Amino acid sequence: MTMRRVAILGSTGSIGTTALRVLSRQRERFCVSALTAFSNAALLREQEVEFRPAFVGLVNNGASEHAAWESGRSCLIAAATRDDVDIVLNAVVGAAGLDATLAALECGKRVALANKETLVMAGHLVHAARARGGGELVPVDSEHSAILQCITGRTGVEVRRVILTASGGPFRQWSSEKIERATLTDALQHPTWRMGRKITVDSATLANKALEVIEAHHLFGLSFDQIDVVVHPQSVIHSFVEFVDGSVLAQLGVPSMELPVLYALTHPERVPDTGVPPFDPVESSPMTFERVRVADFPALALGVAAGRRGGAAPAVFNAANEEAVSLFIDGRIRFGDIPGAIESALEALGEWNGDSRDAILAADEAARRHVRTRFQC
């Protein structure tokens, strides 16, 4: 494998730091050409000293998170489109990652996509940018990486359906009444994964699984009827693929994001790595599965319905969820208010046009404004 040059967008976050751990063990195959971060200047400086990239960008200008990413789009695009970058790992949280993904694909880069919101908001625009520029899209999410690993080398028509696994989050066994009253501390106690606060809250509501269903639809060209979700508390099996003859393949591994990050960098090849511990099927047993308690976690159904509706509805779902989660993290609304905020935004704005980037971003901002107005924030 020739030396590949990597840009990491969101290098101080959970996925970004994981990626740098992987890259630190793969220096003979990869070098870091660019780093950008939203915040944590001290950590970014440490990363700069260790990896010596040619480009470093700190996006946060002291404004709110959304405003900071808005003002920093040029920084993200500059990193993603550099001539000395072959692979862009987009680990930006939320809608702010969209333009960098589009720009990188139009420049013919491989985009290792951890920013699932890009595909949720504007899957058709992502595919168009890839077609124009000849770029490549490889998922980083463990569930989508698992599907990719199961189907690589096979034709899409062989797939009957895929089954995404969900841990069930910290509230898997809680009553609906208790879930309504959950605190931020409760929501951040994920049983198997260590992630950033936003995605951890999304996992607690199962909004994250809705985003993953929409992402799978765009990544693999599957209809929503071909995508199912099952609760798998141990997080050892990351996805199943059922083929038209009834055979089922699954990808298993310890719950570590290092493996899907590495595979996104090397796909379709595999390289040795000592970072992920050996798999022990006995220690990983028992492996159990449960049906999703849809009524108690309405964000999942709301998101899938938005995906089916199309247009701007997925962008509205994503933006309303982002805004509501931000308000919950700030202590301004209750955990139980998050699904209601999403549903209200979809009722008001779900029929908006989503044909263009500007239309999608307008729907995104309208959904955020709707949620803030709903809670008088």
LOMI-845863 format. One record per atom (N, C-alpha, C): y, x, z. Coordinates in steps of 0.02 Angstrom, whole numbers, plus 32768, in hexadecimal, padded with zeros to 4 digits. Each point is the difference from the previous one (the first is absolute). Layout:
# LOMI-845863
YXZ...
***
This chain:
# LOMI-845863
7FC4802A8000803C7FD68000803E802C8000802E7FF37FD2803E80267FFD802E7FEC8039802F802B801180307FF18035802A7FC37FEE80017FD0802D80287FC37FF6803A8000803080397FE97FE8803F8001802780107FBA8018800E7FF8804080037FBF802080457FF3801E801A7FC37FF5803A7FE780247FEA7FCA803080178003803E7FEF7FCD8031803F7FDB801380017FC07FF080387FD580127FEE7FDC80418026800F80347FEF7FE580427FD5803280278015803F80017FD4803480197FFA8001804C802F7FE080247FFC800180497FDE7FC3801D7FEB7FD17FD67FDC7FC580177FB6800E80087FDB7FCB80107FB98007800E7FD9801C7FC580087FE27FC57FDC80187FC5801A80447FEA8041800A8003801C80407FEC7FE6803A80297FFE7FF780427FE78036802A7FB5800A7FF67FDC7FC97FF47FB980067FF07FF680287FC080287FF17FCE7FFA80237FC0800D804B8008803180118029800F8047800A7FC9802380267FDE7FDE802D7FC6801E80207FCA800F7FCD7FF57FD17FD27FCF800A7FCB8015803B7FD4803F80017FEC801780347FD37FFF804580208009800180427FFE804180237FBB80217FFB7FCC7FD77FF57FBC801A7FF97FED800B7FB7802D7FED7FD27FF080047FB98034802A7FDA80178035801F803780277FE37FEC80247FC07FBF800A7FF57FEB80217FC280007FCE7FC580067FC0800F7FFF7FCD7FCB80437FDC7FF780277FFD8036803E7FD97FFE803980278020803C7FF57FE7803C8018802380317FC78006802B8003803280317FCB800D804280147FDF80167FD87FCF803E800E7FDC803C7FDA801B7FF47FC5801E80387FD780177FEB7FD6803C802F7FF8802F7FF77FD6803A803D7FD580097FF67FC0800F80387FD580157FEA7FDA803E80327FF080297FF27FD9803D803A7FD1800D7FF07FC9802180347FD0801380258019803E7FDC801D802E801E8016803F7FD8803B801A800A801180407FDD80378021800F80437FDE803F801280038017803E7FE07FDD803D801D7FF07FFE80417FE1803A801F7FBA800C7FE37FD97FC97FF97FBD80087FE3800580147FB7802F7FE47FDB800880137FBA8010804A7FFA8028801A802D801080487FFF7FC28029800D7FD67FEA802F7FC18024800D7FD480017FC27FFC7FC67FDE7FD87FFC7FC3801D802E7FCA804180027FFB8020802C7FCE7FEF8049800E80038014803F7FF0804680117FB880107FF07FD27FD1800E7FB9800E7FF57FED80007FB6801A7FD07FDA7FE87FF87FBB8031801B7FCB803E800D80128032801D7FD480067FDD7FBD800C7FBF8001800A7FDC7FC0804380137FE080037FF67FBF803E800E7FDC80357FCA800C7FEB7FC38013802E7FC9800A7FF17FDE804380347FF480277FFA7FDC804080387FCE80037FF07FC1801080337FCD80057FF87FD5803E80357FF9802780017FD3803A80297FC47FEE7FE07FC57FFE80207FC57FE5802E7FDE80317FEE7FFF804180257FD98031804880188006802E7FD17FF680478011800780207FDF803D7FD67FEA802F801A7FE1803C80067FB57FFA7FF37FE37FC680037FB87FF77FBE7FE080167FFA7FBF7FF57FC17FDF800F7FCA801C7FD27FC07FF380127FC9801D7FD980047FE97FB880087FBF7FF580017FE77FBB803C801D7FD9803A80018020803C801B7FDF7FF8804A7FF27FE08024802E7FF780487FF57FD3800D7FC47FC97FDB7FFA7FD480097FC780257FEC7FBF80287FCB800480267FEC7FC4802C803A7FE98025801E802E802E80357FEE7FDB80407FED7FC1800680157FDA803C7FF37FD37FFD7FC380057FCC7FD87FD47FFA7FC68005803B7FD1803E80197FF7800880397FD27FDB803D801A7FFE800880437FDB8038801E7FB67FFA7FF17FE47FC480097FB97FF47FF47FEF800B7FB6802A7FE67FD57FF480077FB8800580497FEB80308024801C800880467FEF7FC1802880127FE47FF2803B7FC3802280157FC57FED7FD47FFC7FC07FED7FC67FE67FDC7FFF80157FB7803880147FE48003800E7FB8800B804A7FF07FFA802B8031800B80477FF57FCC801D7FD0801580327FD97FD280207FD17FC980268024800D8017803E7FCE802680247FD47FD4802D7FFA7FC07FEE7FD77FD080257FCD7FE17FD07FC0800480137FCB7FDF7FDA7FEA7FBF80207FFE7FFF80427FE87FC6802680377FEA8031800F7FBF7FFF802F7FE480307FD97FD480307FFE801480407FE17FD6803380387FD6801E7FFF7FC07FEE80357FD380177FE97FDE80418019801B80387FEF7FE58042803D7FDF802180307FED7FD6803B7FDB801A7FE97FBC8018801D7FE880367FF07FBF801B802C7FCB7FE07FE27FCC7FE480267FC67FE9801980047FB9802E7FD17FF180187FF67FBC8026803B7FE48019802C802B802980377FE97FD980327FD47FBE7FFB80007FD8802F7FD87FFB7FED7FB780197FC67FEC7FF47FE67FBD801B802E7FC9804080118003801F80257FC97FE180467FF77FEE801F80377FE180437FFA7FBC7FFC7FDD7FDA7FCC800F7FC07FF77FDE800A7FF57FB5802E7FD47FEF800E7FF37FB9801680407FDC802E80258020801A803D7FE07FCA80347FF77FD6800880337FCB80337FFB7FCE7FEF7FC87FED7FC07FFB7FD17FEC7FCC801F80087FBB80407FF27FF9802080087FBF8006804A7FED7FFC802C8031800180487FF27FBA801C7FF77FCD7FD680027FBC80167FF47FDD801E803C801A7FF4803D7FE2801C803C7FC47FD780177FD5801F80277FCF7FDA802780247FE8803E7FFD7FBF800D801B7FE4803E7FC67FEE802E7FFB802580377FD17FEE803580247FCE802C7FEC7FC17FFA80297FCA801B7FE87FE880448028801180347FF57FE2804280327FC8800C80327FFC7FD580357FCD80067FE97FC17FDA7FD57FDA80217FE27FC67FDF80347FCC7FEC803A8000802280337FCF7FF0801880057FB87FFD803C7FE48013800A7FBA7FD97FD27FD27FBE7FFF80087FD67FD67FD580067FB7801280087FF1804080067FBB8015803E7FE07FE2803880238003803F7FE67FE780017FFB7FB47FE880357FDF800F80077FB97FC680207FDB7FC47FE480087FC6801D7FDF800980057FB5801D7FCD7FE1800780017FB7803180367FEA8033800E8028802F80357FF07FDF804580077FD6800780327FDC803F800A7FD2800E7FC57FDB7FCE7FEA7FD480097FC6802780117FC1803A7FE17FF88029800E7FC5801B8047800280158017803B8018804580077FC980327FF37FC57FF180177FC7802C7FF47FF080047FB580037FC77FDE7FF27FFF7FB8803580277FD9803F7FFA8015803580237FDC7FFB804B80097FF38016803C80038047800E7FBE802580027FC97FDA80007FBF802180037FED8019804580217FE580347FEF801580447FBE7FE280167FED8013803D7FBF7FEC801C800B7FE580467FDD7FCA801180087FE180417FBD800480258000801F803A7FC480088028800F7FE780477FD97FD2801A80107FE480427FEF802F803980267FFB80367FF38026803D7FE37FD4803680107FC080017FE37FD380327FB4800A80027FE48001803C7FB8800D80077FD67FCC7FDC80167FC180017FDA7FCA7FE17FFF80087FB4803A80107FE3800380067FB77FE280427FE88007803480287FDD803E7FF17FB57FF47FFE7FE77FD9802F7FB97FF080027FEA7FDD7FC080277FCF7FEA7FEF7FDC7FC2800080307FC6803480297FFB800480307FCA7FC3802E7FFF7FEC8018803B7FC6802C80037FC07FDD7FE97FFC7FBF800D7FC47FDA7FEC7FFE7FF07FB6803A7FFA7FE080017FE97FBA801080377FCF8012803C8017801280357FD17FC5800E7FD1801080017FC07FCE800B7FCD7FDE7FC07FE880157FC7801B7FE27FC07FEC80357FD57FDC7FE97FD17FDA802F7FD27FDF80137FC7802E803D7FE87FF880187FCB802C7FD87FC07FFA7FE27FF47FC67FDC7FC17FF77FBF7FFE80297FEC8039801B7FC380018028800B7FE48047803F7FFA801580107FED804580037FB480067FD97FE5802E80037FB9800F80377FF1803280048027803580347FF780328003803E802C803780058027800680348032800B7FDE80447FEC8022803480097FE78044802580368027803E7FF180138027802C802A7FEE7FF580497FF9803580257FF17FF9804780418005802880027FDA803680398001802F7FE4800C80468021802A80267FE9800C804480067FC2802C802F7FD37FED80107FC7802A803A800C802E801480408006803A801180287FF57FF7804A8035800980287FF97FFC80497FF47FB98019800D7FCE7FD77FFB7FBA80177FC47FDC7FE47FCF80257FE97FC57FE27FE17FDE7FCD802C7FFE800C80417FDE7FD3802E80307FD8802C804080027FF080317FDC802880037FB77FE980127FD4802D800D7FBA7FEE80427FFB7FDB80087FCA7FDA803E7FF67FDA803C7FFD802E7FF87FE1803A80377FFA803080158045801A7FCF802B800E800F804380188020802A7FCA7FE97FF87FC2801D80257FC8804A7FF07FF980127FC2800880467FEB7FFA802D8027802F7FE68012803B8028802080347FF8804B80027FDE801D7FCF7FF2804880008040802980008000803680248039802E80037FF880377FCC803580277FF77FFD80397FD37FCC803280187FFD800C80407FCE802E801B7FBA7FE77FEF7FF57FBF80077FBE7FE37FED7FF1800D7FB780317FF27FD57FF680047FB87FF380477FE88019803180247FF880457FEB7FBF802080187FD77FDA80237FC1801A80197FC87FF57FCE800680207FC57FCC7FF67FCD7FBF802080177FC87FDD7FF77FC18019801C7FE1803C7FDC8010800A7FC07FDD80367FDC802E802F7FDA803C7FEB7FEB802B802A7FD8803F80138027801C803B7FF180408015801C803180057FC680317FD28001802D7FF97FC780477FF7801A802F7FFB7FD280457FF1801280077FBA801C80397FF3802080097FC080237FFF7FC57FD1802180057FC680047FC77FD47FBB7FEB7FE77FD980317FE77FBE7FEE7FE57FD17FEB8038800A801A803C7FD67FEB8038800C7FB88013803F7FEB7FFF80107FB9800C7FE57FD67FC7800680187FC27FE37FDC7FC77FB57FF780087FDF8031801B7FB87FFA800B7FF07FCD8036802D7FFA80307FF67FCF803680097FB97FE7802D7FF47FD0800A7FBD7FE37FD07FF27FC77FE080347FE57FD87FFF7FC2802C7FFA7FC1804280058008802B80037FC57FEE803D7FD57FEC803680207FED803C7FDB7FC47FF27FD27FD27FD780177FC67FF17FD680147FD47FC580327FD58009801A7FDA7FC7801F802E7FCD802780318017801C80317FD27FCA80257FDA7FC9801080227FC980247FE17FDC7FD67FCC7FFA7FBF800C7FE27FD37FCF802980007FC080427FFA8007802C80007FC57FFD80447FDD7FFE803580277FFB80437FE37FBF80087FD97FC97FE8801B7FC080057FDD80017FD97FBF80217FC77FFF80087FD87FC48020802A7FC8803580258012802480277FCD7FDC80417FEF7FE2802080327FE080417FF47FC37FFA7FD37FD97FCC800B7FBF7FFC7FE07FF97FC67FCF80377FDC7FF47FFE7FCB7FCF7FD37FC680137FFA7FF380407FD57FCB801880287FC0800D7FE07FC77FF5801F7FC180147FFC7FFA804C802A7FD5801B7FFE7FF680497FBE7FE180177FDF7FDC7FD37FBF7FE480117FCA80368006800E803B7FE77FD080378004800C802E803C802E7FEE802B8011802C80397FF67FD980417FD48018802A7FF37FE2804180128030803880067FE5803C80108028803B7FCD7FEE80377FE7803380227FD27FF580388016802E80397FF87FE8803D80118029803A7FC5802E80108010804080077FCE80348010801F802C80377FF47FEF803F8025801F80377FF9804C80047FCA801C7FE97FF4804880088026802A7FCC80197FE27FCB802780237FCC7FDA803C7FE47FC07FF87FF67FD680357FE37FF57FF47FB67FF27FC17FED7FFC7FED7FBA80467FEA7FEA801A80207FCD80467FF47FEE80087FCC7FC97FCE7FF57FD87FFE7FC97FD07FBB7FFC7FE27FF07FC57FE67FC37FF47FD980147FEF7FB87FD580137FD180077FE97FBB7FBE7FE07FED80037FC07FEC7FC57FDC7FE880027FFE7FB47FC980147FE17FFD80027FB77FDE7FC17FE580067FF67FBF7FE97FC27FE27FB57FF580067FDA8037800C7FB87FF880087FEC7FF2804880327FFC802D7FF17FF280467FFD803E802C8000803B7FE28000803E80288044800880227FFF801E803B803D800B80278004804980138039801F7FF2800F8043801880367FFD80357FFB802B803280338005803380128049800B803D800D801380148043801280098003804B7FDF802F8021800280078048802180428013801B8001803B801C803E801A80227FF38043800B8034802680227FF8804080477FE67FF1801D7FDA802F80437FE57FF4803680368004800780267FCA803280347FFB80217FFB7FBC804380037FFE80237FFC7FC17FFD80427FD97FE78035801F7FFD80407FDD7FD37FFD7FC37FC97FDB80047FD27FFC7FC780207FDC7FC5801C7FC48007801F7FE07FC5803D80267FE680258021802C803780297FE87FE680387FD37FCD802480187FE580367FD87FE47FE77FBE7FDD7FC780017FE27FE77FC280377FEB7FCF80387FE5801980377FEE7FD3801D803D7FDD7FFD803A80218019803D7FE27FCF801F7FCE7FBF7FF6800B7FCE80237FD77FDB7FD37FCE80057FBE80077FDC7FD07FD6800280157FB77FC77FFD7FDC7FBE7FE880157FD48037801E801C803B80087FD98037801E7FFD7FF9804B7FD18024801E7FFC800780498000804A80118022801180378003804680147FEC800580497FE6803880157FED80088047803D7FFB802E7FF57FE3803A80367FFB80317FE07FFB8045801C8025802F7FE48002804480247FD2803080307FD97FE880297FD9802D7FDF7FC080197FD47FE27FD97FE07FC280147FBC8010801D7FF17FE8803D7FC08010801F7FC57FE27FD97FC5801E80057FC57FE57FDD7FF27FB980177FE67FD97FD17FF07FBB800F7FBE7FFB80257FFF7FDD80377FC47FF680287FF07FB580027FCF7FE97FDA7FF27FB87FFE7FEA7FE480437FE1802880297FEA7FE78042803D7FF5802C802C80338002803C7FFA8029802D7FC87FE77FFD7FF17FC0802B7FCC7FE27FE37FBA80087FC47FFB801A7FDF7FBF800880127FE280447FFB7FBE80067FF07FD17FCB803D7FF17FD57FF37FEB7FC280367FEA7FD37FFB7FB57FFA80357FDE80117FFF7FB6800280377FE47FD37FF87FC17FEE802F7FDE7FD3800C7FBA8018803E7FE87FF780147FBE8015802C7FE17FCA80027FBE7FFE802E7FDE7FD480478004801D803180017FD580468001801680127FBD8020802180028039801A7FC3802080437FEE7FDF7FFB7FE17FC6803A7FF57FD680367FD880247FED7FCD802580317FD580228028802680347FE18032801F8022802680348029803A7FE57FF580127FC1802480377FE1801C7FE77FBC80317FD3800280177FDF7FC28022802E7FCE8015803B80158022802D7FD17FD280137FC67FC08005800D7FD180127FCA80007FCB7FC97FF87FC280137FFE7FCB7FCD80437FF87FDD80378009802580427FFB7FE1800980367FCB7FE9803C800F800780377FD07FD57FF67FC27FC37FEB800A7FD37FF57FC7801B7FC87FD480197FCB801F801E7FC97FDA803D80187FD88028802D801E803A801B7FDC7FE8802A7FC57FCB802680097FE580267FC87FE97FD47FC87FDE7FCB80107FE97FD17FCD803B7FDF7FDC80357FF28024803A7FDF7FE28022802E7FCF800580408011801F80317FD3804C7FF98001801F80177FC9804980017FFE801B802B803880347FE78021801E802580377FDF7FF380437FCF7FD380017FE27FEC80407FE2803B80267FDC802E7FE07FE7803980278037802B801E803780097FDA80398026801A801F7FDC803B80057FBE7FFC801B7FD980377FD38006803E7FBF7FFB7FF57FD180088038800A80448021800180347FD780068044801B8041800A802680387FEA7FE28041800B801F80087FD780407FEA7FC27FFF80047FD6803C7FD7801E80387FC580197FEE7FD5801F80338021803F801B801B802B7FD48020803D801780397FF0802F80297FCF7FEE803A7FF0802A7FEA7FE380437FCF7FD47FFE7FE87FE1803E7FE08034802E7FD9802D7FE37FE1803580288035802D801F803480107FD980368029801B80227FDE803B800C7FBE7FFA801E7FDB80377FD27FFE803D7FBF7FF97FF37FD0800080388000804480237FFF80367FDA80008043801D8040800B802980377FE47FE9803F8006802480067FD1803C7FCD7FD6800A80007FD28039802A7FC27FF7800F7FEE7FC2802D7FC87FF37FDB7FBF7FEF7FC080047FEF7FD87FC57FF67FBB800C801F7FD97FCA80077FBD8005801C7FCE80117FC97FC7801A80147FCA800E7FD07FEE7FC17FDA7FFB7FC880237FED7FC17FE080327FE57FCF803D801D7FFF80347FEA7FD07FF6801E7FBB7FD880357FFB7FFC80247FC07FE37FD47FC87FC67FE080097FE77FD67FC9802E7FC77FED80217FE28032802F7FCA7FF1803A80177FD68018803C800C8036801C7FD87FEB800A7FB87FC380197FF77FE5800B7FBD7FF97FBE7FDB7FE37FCF80227FF67FBE7FE080427FE07FED80328005802C80427FE37FF1801F80217FC37FFC80427FFC801D80237FC67FDD7FED7FC07FBE7FFA80027FDB7FED7FC480117FB97FEA80087FD3803080137FBB7FEE80447FFE7FDE802E802B801780447FFF7FE6800780287FBF7FDA80357FF9800E80307FCA7FC380117FD57FC77FE3800F7FC380147FDF7FFD7FF17FB5802B7FD57FE87FFF7FF07FB88032802A7FD88021802F8020803080297FDC7FDD80297FC9802880117FCE7FE880287FC87FF4804880177FCA801E7FE77FF2804680117FF280297FC380217FF17FC87FF080217FC1801A80477FFB8036800E8025802180427FF9800880218044801080407FFE800D8024803E803A7FE0802680367FF07FDC803A7FE380227FEE7FBD80207FD87FD77FDD7FEC7FBF801C7FD68009803E7FD380317FFE7FD5800D803A80298018803B802F802E7FF4802980198037802F7FCA801A80167FD37FD580297FC880187FD87FD2802D7FC17FF27FEC7FD57FD7802A7FF0802380427FF680417FFC7FF48028803D803A7FF88031803D800B7FE8803A7FFB802D800A7FB880197FF57FCF7FD480087FBA80157FCE7FEE80387FC3801A7FFA7FCE7FF28034801280208042801A803D7FFE80168021803D80397FDA8021802F7FEB7FD6803A7FDA80197FE97FBD801E7FCF7FE17FE07FE57FC080187FE3800880467FDA8035800A7FE1800C80418035800E80358030802A7FEF8035800F803080277FC28013800E7FD67FCE80257FC2800D7FD77FD1802C7FBF7FFD7FF27FD47FD480278003800F804A80058040801080028014804780478013801680307FF07FD68047800D8010800B804980127FE2802B7FD780068049800C802F80207FCC
***
